[in-house]
Each structure stands twice: as C-alpha cells, then as structure tokens.
Amino acid sequence: LSTIQGAAIMDLWHTAGNNPSPATQSIIESYADKINAANDKETIESLTQEGINAIIEQLYVDRNVVKINGIYYILDNNNHTATVTYGGLESEGYATAEYPGSISIPASVEFESATYQVTTIGQHAFHNCSSATGIILPESITLIEDYAFQGCTSLAEITIPESVTTIGGYA
C-alpha cells in the first residue's frame, strides 16, 4: 500500500512540473495527506485523479491560461496579446493538445472585457494532436514556436499567413 501511495504522490508532483506555485504546492500537500490516510487502492486512485484535476486547474490560473471558444490561450495582460497553447498537460514528457477536426484561429479574442490580439502559436500548441485535420491561422500571427505542430498525424492542411516571420524548430 505504501508503494502505491508513494507512486500516487509522485504523479501529483509530476503533474505540477518544475517550480510549482505555492497554491499548487498546497494542493499537492493536501492530497498527499489524503492519499497517505487512504486504506485501499481504489480510494488512492480516486484521490490521485482528483488531485491531478485540481493541480491542472491551478496551473491554468498560474500560467494565465484561459479557454475561449474551445481554444486555449495564454494571455499577456501587459501587451494585450494572446498565445495559442495546448489544452492538456504533459503526458509522458510531451504536451498533448485537445483540438479535434478543422480549427480556425481568430485574429483576436475577448476575455473579461479586454481584447487580445492573437500573435503566437506557442510551444507544443498542437503537439501530438492526432485529431486535428486542418488549421487556419490569421494574419495577426507572427511567430510559430518550437514543436507547435509536431505529431499532428491527421493534419492534412495548414494555412500559414505571410505575416509569420519565425517558425521554431520541429514546428
């Protein structure tokens, strides 16, 4: 039982990644206590999944990630720009995206009464997104970061505008 508990707590830390915020650390400690107090494998598994979900929600807050019309963005409040990011968290060391079908990225998004220009397709934004079949990028995009589309095995078409000045490695 202690081996299962230890592995569950490691899963929480792995989900949090490097340098978790104090709020994320608090979630981990809370669920670690609950996991250590559990007496059976099923309860440990259930608590582990609850903890992982809570950590993911906190990571979205910590990283200023929001979901707008089915697409995840990191918002830069200072410059009022948005970066498209992946919808999942790391799985086996790689980011995973949750974008099915054909995706059209808007030139701007609104969040909490502010408008953000979408300028970047972030690192891993669509990495391993095997369900994306097409992607249309707006003229507001100037940067496509590393690994942005790597592993998109069903991607048959992508429209990259002339405004893109930099495409990162393995994109």
C-alpha positions in Angstrom: 0.0 0.0 0.0 2.8 2.4 0.8 4.3 1.8 -2.7 1.0 2.7 -4.3 0.7 5.8 -2.1 4.2 6.9 -2.9 3.6 6.5 -6.7 0.4 8.4 -6.4 2.1 11.3 -4.7 4.8 11.3 -7.4 2.1 11.5 -10.0 0.9 14.7 -8.3 4.4 16.2 -8.3 4.9 15.2 -12.0 1.7 16.9 -13.0 2.8 20.1 -11.2 6.0 20.2 -13.1 9.1 22.3 -12.1 8.8 25.2 -9.7 5.1 24.8 -8.8 3.4 27.9 -7.3 2.7 28.0 -3.5 -1.0 27.4 -4.4 -0.1 24.2 -6.4 2.2 23.0 -3.6 -0.7 23.4 -1.1 -2.9 21.3 -3.3 -0.2 18.6 -3.5 0.3 18.6 0.2 -3.4 18.4 0.9 -3.9 15.4 -1.5 -0.7 13.7 -0.3 -2.2 13.8 3.2 -5.4 12.3 2.0 -3.6 9.6 -0.1 -1.4 8.7 2.9 -4.5 8.3 5.0 -6.3 6.1 2.4 -6.6 2.3 3.1 -7.2 0.9 -0.3 -6.0 1.1 -3.9 -9.3 2.4 -5.3 -9.5 5.3 -2.9 -5.9 6.2 -3.7 -6.6 6.1 -7.4 -9.7 8.3 -7.0 -7.8 10.8 -4.7 -4.9 10.9 -7.2 -7.2 11.8 -10.1 -9.0 14.4 -8.0 -5.6 15.9 -7.0 -4.4 15.9 -10.6 -7.5 17.7 -11.8 -7.1 20.3 -9.0 -3.5 20.8 -9.9 -4.4 21.3 -13.6 -7.0 23.9 -12.8 -4.4 25.7 -10.6 -1.8 25.5 -13.3 -4.2 27.2 -15.7 -4.6 30.0 -13.2 -0.8 30.2 -12.5 0.0 30.4 -16.2 -2.9 32.7 -17.1 -4.3 30.1 -19.4 -7.9 30.5 -20.5 -10.2 28.6 -22.8 -12.1 30.7 -25.2 -14.4 29.1 -27.8 -12.7 25.8 -27.4 -9.1 27.1 -27.8 -6.6 27.5 -25.0 -4.6 30.8 -24.8 -2.0 32.3 -22.6 -3.0 35.9 -22.2 -0.4 38.7 -21.8 -2.2 41.4 -19.9 0.5 44.0 -20.4 0.7 43.8 -24.2 -2.9 42.6 -24.8 -1.6 39.7 -26.9 -2.6 36.0 -26.8 -0.6 32.9 -27.5 -2.4 29.7 -28.5 -1.3 26.9 -26.2 -2.1 23.2 -25.7 -5.3 22.2 -23.9 -3.8 19.3 -21.9 -0.7 19.0 -19.7 2.4 16.9 -20.2 1.9 13.2 -20.9 5.0 11.0 -20.9 7.2 14.1 -21.2 5.3 15.7 -24.1 2.5 18.2 -24.2 -0.8 16.9 -25.5 -3.4 19.0 -27.3 -7.2 18.6 -27.3 -8.1 20.1 -30.7 -10.3 17.9 -33.0 -11.2 18.5 -36.6 -10.5 21.7 -38.5 -9.5 24.7 -36.4 -9.7 28.3 -37.4 -7.7 30.6 -35.0 -9.2 34.0 -34.7 -7.1 37.2 -35.1 -8.3 38.4 -31.6 -10.1 37.1 -28.6 -12.1 38.8 -25.8 -11.7 37.9 -22.2 -13.2 39.8 -19.2 -14.0 42.9 -21.3 -10.5 43.1 -22.8 -9.4 42.3 -26.4 -6.2 40.4 -27.0 -4.6 40.1 -30.5 -3.6 36.5 -31.2 0.1 36.8 -32.3 1.7 33.5 -31.4 1.2 29.8 -31.8 3.0 28.6 -28.7 5.4 25.8 -28.0 3.6 22.5 -28.2 0.3 24.2 -29.0 -0.9 21.4 -31.2 1.9 18.8 -30.4 0.6 15.3 -30.6 -2.9 16.5 -31.5 -3.7 13.5 -33.7 -7.3 14.6 -34.1 -6.7 18.0 -35.8 -7.3 17.7 -39.6 -6.8 21.4 -40.6 -5.6 24.6 -39.2 -6.2 28.2 -40.5 -4.0 30.9 -38.9 -4.9 34.6 -39.1 -2.7 37.4 -40.4 -2.1 38.5 -36.8 0.2 35.5 -36.2 3.9 36.4 -36.5 5.5 33.6 -34.6 5.2 29.8 -34.6 7.2 28.4 -31.7 9.0 25.1 -31.3 7.1 21.8 -31.7 3.9 23.7 -32.4 2.5 21.1 -34.8 4.8 18.1 -34.2 3.0 14.8 -34.0 -0.2 16.0 -35.8 -0.7 12.8 -37.6 -4.1 13.7 -39.1 -3.2 17.2 -40.2 -3.9 17.4 -43.9 -3.9 21.2 -44.4 -2.5 24.2 -42.7 -2.7 27.8 -43.8 0.3 29.9 -42.7 -0.1 33.6 -43.4 2.7 35.8 -44.8 2.8 37.7 -41.5 4.7 34.8 -39.9 8.3 35.8 -39.6 9.6 33.0 -37.5 8.9 29.3 -37.3 10.6 27.4 -34.5 12.4 24.1 -34.5 10.4 20.9 -35.1 7.3 23.0 -35.6 
